[in-house]
Every structure is written in C-alpha cells, then in structure tokens.
Amino acid sequence: MLFHNHCILREFRALLKLSLPLMGTYLVMSLAGFIDTLMAGQYSSVDLAGVAIAYTAWIPVNVFLVGLLMGKTAFISQLYGARKLRDIVAMGQQGLLLATGSGIVGLALLSVFSELLIYVDASNAVREIASGYLTFVALGMPGVALNQALRSYLEGQGYVRSVMVAQVLGLLINIPLNYALIYGRFGLPEMGGLGCGIATAVIMWLSPLFMVAYICFNKALKSTSPFCYALDLDLEKLKALVAIGLPIAVTLFCQFLVFMVITVLLASHGHVVVGAHQIVFNVSTLLMMVPSAIGGAVTIRAAYYIGAGHSSMGGFVSLVGLSISFMVMCVLGVGGWWARFSIVRLYTQDLAVIELAASLMGLVVIYLLLTVIQQLGAAALRAYRDAFSVMWIMLVSLWGIMLPLGYFLANMDFLGAPLGVKGFWLAMVVAYFLAAIGTCCRCCLVVK
C-alpha cells in the first residue's frame, strides 16, 4: 500500500512537472489569432472583419498540420524509454520531412483559399484585407508544421519547458511587430490588417528556429539530434508517422469543423443566440487547456514506460492523469458556474446575451467533465499508437449523433418548444458521454 501511494505521488509530480509548461505552450499558441483580431480591431472595423474572415480560413489548415505531426511525440517518447537513441534521430528526421511536405501543401491550399475569398459576401475593402492577410499567413504554414515536428521531438524527451520558452518568445515578438506593421512604426510601412498577416508568418518561422538553435547548442541532445547526422529517408518510419498522425489530424479537424457548422446553423436564431454560444464555447475552450496539457503529459509518460518495457505502467499513468484532470475540472467547473454572470460580462454588456450565456453554463460544466474523460482516454491511446479508434469514435459521436440530434432539439417542436442553442449543447453532452464510454472501453481493451 505504501509503495502504491509512493507510485501515485511520483506520477502526480511527474505529470504536473510536464503539464504546467505544456499548458503555457497551449495558451501562447491559442493567443496568436486572438492578438491579431484584437489589434486589427483597434485599427479599424474593416481590418477587423478582413482578419476575422481570413482567420477562420487558415485555422482549420493549422489544426490539421498540428494533428498530423502530433503523433510523433509518442514515437519519440517510446524510443527514449527504450534508450534507442539512434532511432530517435531517424524518427526526428522523418518528422521533419513530413513537416516540410505537409507544410508546402498547407501553403498551396491557403494560397488557393486567398483567391477564393473574392466570392465572400463582403465589401471589396474587407475582401482585399482578408486575401492579403491569408496570402502572407500561407507563407508561414511550413513553419507551423516544422514547429510541431520540433515540439514533438523535444516534448517526447521531456524538454517541455524549452518548447514553452520558444513559443513565448515568438508571442513576445509578435505583439510589437504587429503594432509596428499595423500602424507604421519604427520605419516600417503602415499596413493595417495586412501587417498582422506578415507578423504572424514571421513568428510561425521564428518559433521553430528558436527550437533548432536550442537543439544544436544543447549538448545533452547531441546523441539524438536530427541535425547531427546526414538526412536519410526511411519510408517505413514515415508511413508509421502518417498512420498515427493522419487520424489525429482528421479528428482535430472534424472537431473544429463541427463547431463551425453549429455556429452557422445557429445564425438563423439571431445575434443574441450566436453571441451567447460563442462566449460559452470560448470559455469552454480556455478551460479545456488544463486537461489537454495533462493529456499531453500522459502521452509522454505512458509512451516512455511502454518503450522501457513497462506497458502496465502506461495504464497506471493514464488513471493518475485522469484523476488529476477530473478533480481540476470539477473545481474549475464549479467556479465557472458560480461566477458565470461575471465571466460572461467580460465579453459583453448585452443583458439578453448575458442571460442566455449564463443559462448554458450548467450544460457546459457537464460537457467539460465528459470531455476530460474522452481526452485523457485518447491521450492514453496515443501512447499505445492507437489513433484510428479515437477518430471513428469521435466522427460517429460528433457527426452521427451530436449534429443531427442538436439540430432536431434546436429547431423541432415534436417534443415541445424548440430548445434553440440549448438543444445543441444538450446534444454535445449526449455525444461526449457516448464518446467517453467508447474511448474508455477501447482503453480497457488496449491497456492490459
């Protein structure tokens, strides 16, 4: 019993040590688009609209690229646990090759998207800003992919603080660079919203360059550095990366897309409904950074033990991580519900929006608790290189259950008055309840 308690305490500390820097990394990365939107809005409403339209176009591509390279973390961590340092080099190199190729594809896609913006129902000025912003951001897509490849390489070996520092440095440079390019300061041209696109593209490249410098100058990484050996294409390892990365990318992309579809479907219900939905969705996204970070830590620790030949410890680490996440989310959820009116007022002073958004917070708390279970289960399965099962569970839950059920509850009066936006959030609770059960069942089968 004493040994068991010692193991729990040891893993608790180890997960927290990994989770806190990961949380900082996720927070910084999520702030990039927010800063662009905020600073463009301070310049003019036209620039705000242009940047907002372009932002919704490049975020799905960004999410897909990040997901595609995310699976590399489990590979690196398993190899690190097995002390197969030379294989880490090879896997790191294949990750960089995959990042380069997928980043170029992302660049091409956004370049096409920028041309298609002429069909957006907006003024010429807004379309020009959106198209120009997207053209510049497209140039940063290879940097986004390389950033994630290098993140996975470092985080898989436990260097999470270094990754966080690189992302923070990028954000700190982004703010003054945005300011200078928007308003024409420090000898730079005044470009308005277009300047945000240039600054964002620059930071997309600077953050991975910071990590490259760290890897090259860190002697402890010399034996695993992908830059200290000749580049060697290994199709088997490349296929393995794609095999786990592709379902993760599809899962993240479809999760992001389904919430965009919900927003579109709610548009006919009026601005109050859309505004309330966006507020509670934003709040839930911010709160989910905590279990997401703990999930990342679980993947790293569990994969390390699996690589070291202690597969059963992977399940133990997952349970400890789930316990931590659930307890933290209970505290955050109760606190969020108790302060729901104060939180919503940070976003708006419209009384109708405040009332509706606050009334949704109870469902949001339940949704968050269920999402914690699903996310930690998915994180554990990633450590075991099982991503396809999570993809199918989420596709069925979100697109097969949540979307049609939500639309029915929101708009149909078959069972009474239509529930509106509450119908969609109730459907989310049902869908994530089923997703949590499915993910846990799969974990029980895989983690023996």
C-alpha positions in Angstrom: 0.0 0.0 0.0 2.8 2.4 0.9 4.6 1.5 -2.4 1.3 2.1 -4.3 0.9 5.5 -2.7 4.5 6.4 -3.5 3.9 5.5 -7.1 0.8 7.7 -7.3 2.7 10.6 -5.7 5.6 10.1 -8.0 3.5 10.1 -11.1 1.4 13.0 -9.8 4.5 15.1 -9.5 5.9 13.9 -12.9 2.7 14.8 -14.7 2.4 18.2 -13.1 6.0 18.9 -14.0 5.2 18.2 -17.6 1.7 19.6 -17.7 2.5 23.2 -16.5 4.9 24.0 -19.3 2.6 22.3 -21.8 -0.3 24.4 -20.5 1.8 27.5 -21.1 2.6 26.4 -24.6 -1.1 25.7 -25.5 -2.1 29.1 -24.1 0.5 31.0 -26.0 -0.4 29.2 -29.3 -4.1 30.0 -28.8 -3.4 33.7 -28.2 -1.8 34.3 -31.6 -5.0 34.6 -33.6 -6.7 36.4 -30.7 -3.9 39.1 -30.7 -4.3 39.5 -34.5 -8.0 40.0 -34.2 -7.7 42.3 -31.2 -5.1 44.6 -32.7 -6.7 44.7 -36.1 -9.9 45.7 -34.4 -8.2 48.6 -32.7 -7.1 49.9 -36.1 -10.5 49.8 -37.9 -13.6 47.7 -38.2 -12.8 46.9 -41.8 -9.5 45.5 -40.9 -11.1 43.5 -38.1 -13.6 41.9 -40.5 -10.9 41.1 -43.0 -8.6 39.5 -40.4 -11.5 37.6 -38.8 -12.6 36.1 -42.2 -9.0 35.1 -43.0 -8.5 33.6 -39.5 -11.4 31.2 -40.0 -9.9 30.1 -43.2 -6.3 29.3 -42.0 -7.1 27.8 -38.6 -8.5 24.5 -40.0 -5.4 24.0 -42.0 -3.3 24.9 -39.0 -5.2 22.4 -36.8 -4.7 19.6 -39.4 -1.0 20.2 -39.7 -0.5 20.2 -35.9 -2.5 16.9 -35.6 -0.6 15.3 -38.4 2.7 15.8 -36.6 1.3 15.3 -33.0 1.6 11.5 -33.1 5.4 11.8 -33.4 5.5 12.6 -29.6 4.5 9.0 -28.7 7.1 7.5 -31.0 9.9 9.7 -29.6 8.9 9.0 -26.0 8.7 5.3 -26.6 12.2 5.2 -28.2 13.5 7.4 -25.4 12.2 5.0 -22.8 13.8 2.1 -24.7 17.0 4.1 -24.9 17.1 3.7 -28.7 18.8 7.0 -29.3 19.8 6.4 -32.9 16.2 5.6 -33.8 15.2 8.9 -32.3 17.5 10.6 -34.8 15.8 8.7 -37.7 12.3 9.4 -36.4 13.1 13.0 -35.9 14.4 13.3 -39.4 11.2 11.6 -40.9 9.1 14.1 -38.8 11.0 17.0 -40.4 10.5 15.6 -43.9 6.8 15.0 -43.2 6.5 18.5 -41.8 8.2 20.1 -44.9 6.0 18.2 -47.3 2.7 18.8 -45.4 3.7 22.5 -44.8 4.1 23.1 -48.5 0.7 21.5 -49.2 -0.7 23.8 -46.5 0.9 26.8 -48.2 -0.6 25.8 -51.5 -4.1 25.3 -50.0 -4.1 28.7 -48.3 -2.9 30.4 -51.5 -5.9 28.9 -53.3 -8.2 30.0 -50.4 -6.9 33.6 -50.7 -8.0 33.6 -54.3 -11.5 32.2 -53.5 -12.2 35.0 -51.0 -13.4 37.1 -53.9 -16.7 35.1 -53.6 -17.2 36.1 -49.9 -20.2 38.3 -49.3 -18.3 41.3 -48.0 -17.1 44.7 -49.2 -14.1 45.0 -51.6 -12.0 46.5 -48.8 -12.7 43.6 -46.5 -12.0 41.0 -49.1 -8.7 42.7 -50.1 -7.5 42.7 -46.5 -8.7 39.1 -45.9 -7.0 37.9 -49.1 -3.7 39.7 -48.4 -3.6 38.5 -44.8 -4.2 34.9 -45.9 -1.5 35.2 -48.6 1.1 36.2 -46.0 0.0 33.6 -43.5 0.2 30.9 -46.1 4.0 31.5 -46.3 4.2 30.5 -42.6 2.5 27.1 -43.0 5.7 25.2 -43.5 6.9 26.9 -40.3 3.8 25.7 -38.4 4.4 22.1 -39.5 8.1 22.3 -38.6 7.2 23.9 -35.3 5.0 20.9 -34.4 7.6 18.4 -35.6 10.3 20.0 -33.3 7.8 20.3 -30.4 7.1 16.6 -30.6 10.8 15.8 -30.8 11.6 17.8 -27.7 8.4 17.0 -25.7 8.9 13.3 -26.4 12.2 13.5 -24.5 10.7 15.7 -21.7 12.0 19.1 -22.8 8.6 20.8 -22.4 10.0 24.0 -20.8 12.2 24.7 -23.7 9.3 24.4 -26.1 7.2 26.8 -23.9 10.1 29.3 -23.9 10.3 29.2 -27.7 6.6 29.8 -28.1 6.6 32.6 -25.5 9.5 34.3 -27.3 7.5 34.2 -30.5 4.4 35.7 -28.9 6.5 38.5 -27.3 8.0 39.4 -30.7 4.6 39.1 -32.4 2.9 41.9 -30.3 5.4 44.7 -31.1 5.8 43.5 -34.7 2.1 43.6 -35.2 1.9 47.1 -33.8 4.8 48.3 -36.0 3.3 46.9 -39.2 -0.3 47.9 -38.4 0.5 51.5 -37.6 3.7 52.0 -39.5 6.1 52.5 -36.6 9.9 52.1 -36.3 10.4 52.8 -40.0 8.1 50.1 -41.2 5.1 50.8 -43.6 1.6 51.2 -42.3 -0.3 48.2 -43.5 -3.3 47.8 -41.2 -4.7 44.2 -41.1 -2.2 43.1 -43.7 0.6 43.8 -41.2 -0.9 41.2 -38.9 -0.5 38.6 -41.6 3.2 39.4 -42.1 3.9 39.4 -38.4 2.1 36.1 -37.9 4.0 34.5 -40.8 7.3 35.7 -39.3 6.5 34.3 -35.9 5.5 31.0 -37.5 9.1 30.7 -38.7 10.8 32.2 -35.7 9.5 29.8 -33.1 10.8 26.7 -34.8 14.1 28.5 -35.5 14.4 29.1 -31.7 14.0 25.4 -31.1 16.5 24.5 -33.8 19.0 26.7 -32.1 18.3 25.1 -28.7 18.7 21.6 -30.2 22.0 22.5 -31.9 23.5 24.1 -28.8 22.3 21.7 -26.2 25.0 19.1 -25.7 22.5 16.7 -23.9 20.6 16.4 -27.3 23.7 15.7 -29.4 23.1 11.9 -29.4 19.5 12.3 -30.7 19.7 15.5 -32.7 18.2 15.1 -36.2 20.7 17.8 -37.4 23.9 16.0 -36.4 23.6 13.2 -39.0 23.0 13.0 -42.7 19.3 13.2 -43.7 18.1 9.7 -44.5 14.7 8.9 -45.9 13.1 5.9 -44.1 9.7 5.1 -45.8 8.7 2.6 -43.0 9.1 5.2 -40.3 7.5 7.9 -42.4 4.5 5.6 -43.0 4.3 4.9 -39.3 4.1 8.6 -38.5 1.4 9.2 -41.1 -0.5 6.1 -39.8 -0.9 7.7 -36.4 -0.8 11.3 -37.4 -3.5 11.3 -40.0 -6.3 10.0 -37.8 -5.3 12.6 -35.1 -5.4 15.3 -37.8 -8.8 14.2 -39.1 -10.2 14.0 -35.5 -9.0 17.6 -34.6 -10.1 19.0 -38.0 -13.6 17.4 -37.7 -14.0 18.6 -34.1 -13.1 22.1 -35.1 -15.3 21.9 -38.2 -18.4 20.7 -36.4 -18.4 23.7 -34.1 -18.1 26.0 -37.1 -21.2 24.2 -38.6 -23.1 24.7 -35.3 -22.4 28.4 -35.4 -23.6 28.6 -39.0 -26.8 26.6 -38.1 -27.5 29.0 -35.2 -27.2 32.1 -37.4 -30.9 32.0 -38.2 -31.7 32.2 -34.5 -30.3 35.7 -34.3 -27.2 37.5 -33.0 -28.1 37.0 -29.3 -28.1 33.2 -29.7 -24.9 33.2 -31.8 -23.2 35.6 -29.3 -24.1 33.5 -26.3 -23.0 30.3 -28.0 -19.6 31.8 -29.0 -19.0 33.1 -25.5 -19.6 29.8 -23.7 -17.7 28.0 -26.4 -14.7 30.3 -25.9 -14.9 29.8 -22.1 -15.0 26.0 -22.5 -12.1 26.1 -24.9 -9.9 28.1 -22.5 -10.8 25.7 -19.6 -10.0 22.7 -21.7 -6.4 23.7 -21.9 -5.9 22.2 -18.5 -6.9 18.6 -19.4 -5.3 19.0 -22.8 -1.9 19.7 -21.1 -2.3 16.9 -18.7 -3.3 14.6 -21.6 -0.1 15.6 -23.4 1.9 14.8 -20.3 0.1 11.4 -20.0 1.0 10.5 -23.6 4.7 11.4 -22.9 4.9 9.4 -19.6 2.9 6.4 -20.8 4.8 6.1 -24.0 8.1 6.3 -22.1 7.0 3.4 -19.9 5.8 1.4 -22.9 9.2 1.9 -24.6 11.0 0.9 -21.4 9.1 -2.4 -21.4 6.6 -1.5 -18.5 3.4 -1.4 -20.5 1.2 -1.8 -17.5 2.5 1.5 -16.1 1.0 3.2 -19.1 -2.5 2.4 -17.8 -1.5 3.4 -14.3 -0.2 6.8 -15.5 -3.4 7.3 -17.5 -5.5 6.7 -14.4 -3.5 9.2 -12.4 -3.7 11.8 -15.2 -7.5 11.2 -15.5 -7.9 11.7 -11.7 -5.9 14.9 -11.7 -7.8 16.3 -14.7 -11.2 15.4 -13.3 -10.5 16.9 -10.0 -9.1 20.1 -11.5 -12.1 20.4 -13.9 -14.5 19.9 -11.1 -13.0 22.9 -9.3 -12.9 25.0 -12.5 -16.4 23.9 -13.5 -18.0 24.7 -10.2 -16.1 28.0 -10.0 -17.1 28.9 -13.6 -20.7 28.1 -12.9 -20.7 30.1 -9.6 -19.1 33.1 -11.4 -21.0 32.6 -14.7 -22.5 36.1 -14.8 -19.2 37.8 -14.0 -17.4 35.7 -16.7 -20.0 36.4 -19.4 -19.9 40.2 -18.6 -16.2 40.2 -19.6 -17.3 39.5 -23.1 -20.5 41.7 -23.4 -22.8 44.1 -21.6 -25.9 43.0 -23.6 -28.3 41.7 -21.0 -30.0 39.3 -23.3 -26.7 37.7 -24.3 -25.6 37.6 -20.6 -28.8 35.8 -19.5 -28.7 33.2 -22.3 -24.9 32.5 -22.0 -25.1 32.2 -18.2 -28.1 29.7 -18.5 -25.9 27.5 -20.7 -23.0 27.2 -18.2 -24.6 24.2 -16.3 -24.5 22.2 -19.6 -21.0 23.5 -20.3 -19.7 22.2 -17.0 -21.2 18.7 -17.7 -19.8 18.8 -21.2 -16.3 19.7 -19.8 -16.3 16.8 -17.3 -17.2 14.3 -20.0 -14.6 15.8 -22.4 -11.9 15.3 -19.8 -12.6 11.6 -19.7 -12.6 11.4 -23.5 -9.5 13.5 -23.9 -7.4 11.6 -21.3 -8.5 8.3 -22.8 -7.5 9.5 -26.2 -4.1 10.7 -24.8 -3.5 7.2 -23.3 -4.4 5.5 -26.6 -2.0 7.8 -28.5 0.8 6.5 -26.2 -0.1 3.0 -27.4 -0.1 4.3 -31.0 -3.9 3.8 -31.3 -5.4 6.8 -33.0 -7.8 5.3 -35.6 -10.3 4.1 -32.9 -10.5 7.5 -31.4 -11.1 9.0 -34.8 -14.0 6.7 -35.5 -15.5 7.2 -32.0 -15.4 11.0 -32.4 -16.7 11.0 -36.0 -19.7 8.9 -35.0 -20.3 10.9 -31.8 -20.0 14.3 -33.3 -21.2 14.0 -36.9 -23.5 10.9 -36.5 -25.1 11.9 -33.2 -24.4 15.4 -32.0 -25.1 17.4 -35.1 -28.4 15.7 -36.2 -29.6 15.5 -32.6 -28.6 19.1 -31.9 -30.4 20.4 -35.0 -33.5 18.4 -34.1 -33.6 19.7 -30.5 -32.8 23.3 -31.5 -35.4 23.6 -34.3 -38.1 21.0 -34.0 -41.2 21.2 -31.7 -42.0 17.5 -31.9 -41.3 17.1 -28.1 -42.3 20.6 -27.1 -40.9 24.1 -27.8 -37.6 24.1 -29.8 -34.7 24.4 -27.4 -32.6 26.6 -29.6 -28.9 26.8 -28.7 -29.6 24.7 -25.5 -30.5 21.9 -27.8 -27.0 21.8 -29.4 -25.3 21.9 -26.0 -27.5 19.2 -24.7 -26.6 17.1 -27.8 -22.9 17.8 -27.1 -23.4 16.4 -23.6 -25.0 13.2 -25.0 -22.4 12.9 -27.7 -19.4 13.3 -25.4 -21.0 10.9 -22.9 -21.1 8.2 -25.6 -17.6 9.2 -26.8 -16.2 9.0 -23.2 -17.7 5.5 -22.8 -16.4 4.4 -26.2 -12.9 5.7 -25.5 -12.7 4.1 -22.1 -13.9 0.8 -23.4 -11.2 1.0 -26.1 -8.6 1.8 -23.4 -9.6 -1.2 -21.4 -9.0 -3.4 -24.4 -5.6 -1.9 -25.3 -4.2 -1.2 -21.9 -3.9 -4.7 -20.3 
